[in-house]
């Protein structure tokens, strides 16, 4: 049985080319700074970034340098994927920029096939399967190639990390759908979602899932939020809404 662990889950920071000097940071900059600050303060075992770190694939060097500087501050492993705004298409910024340059603790799932990939974190007793967005369209299925069963023995927590729109069924006009049935059929203890800018939780089968909201007040209407996820071997997985706004 794995030990108690806790994780900070964020998404949809939406960094762009509006990069301000210290004291004049953009809402996106302030959001990422707040996330890293909270990860350090809480001494979490893992930081998850579920896509859309960047607002688009045309971000320039000052934005990339800021992202690297903030990721380098993290004192725990970081696992991240792409979203629909910073997708892994042929024109993706990630073909030029490698967030892993921030340090060996950063793990970027750079899959371009849409099948996802695995990050094993033995010291944390955690395994993360992540699948970012390559192309955002109605036929894209973020959980379409998820593992059918656990990848490790019961001494590891198993986390899914993806980006898309949660619906009860597939009768929807939206792209990159994630259905309740898929979550119920998943092998994950926790499914970390990105794409929706409001905090929301859902549970199907043995899987707890959540959108953390966004730390960027420009995309939320005022609230800067993240998800603080507790992995307890006795009581299971629980999620708390974490408000990042300055007091």
Secondary structure, DSSP 8 states (H G I E B T S, - for coil): ----EEEEEE----B-S----TTS--HHHHHHHHHHHHHHHHT-SEEEEES-SBSSTT--HHHHHHHHHHHHH-SSEEEEE--STT--STT-GGGT--GGGG-TTEEE---SSSS-EEEEEGGGTEEEEEE--SS-STT--TTTT--SS-SS-TTSEEEEEEE-EEESSS--S-SSEEEHHHHHH---SEEEEES-SSEEEEEETTEEEEEE--S-GGGTSS--EEEEEEEETTTEEEEEEEE-S--
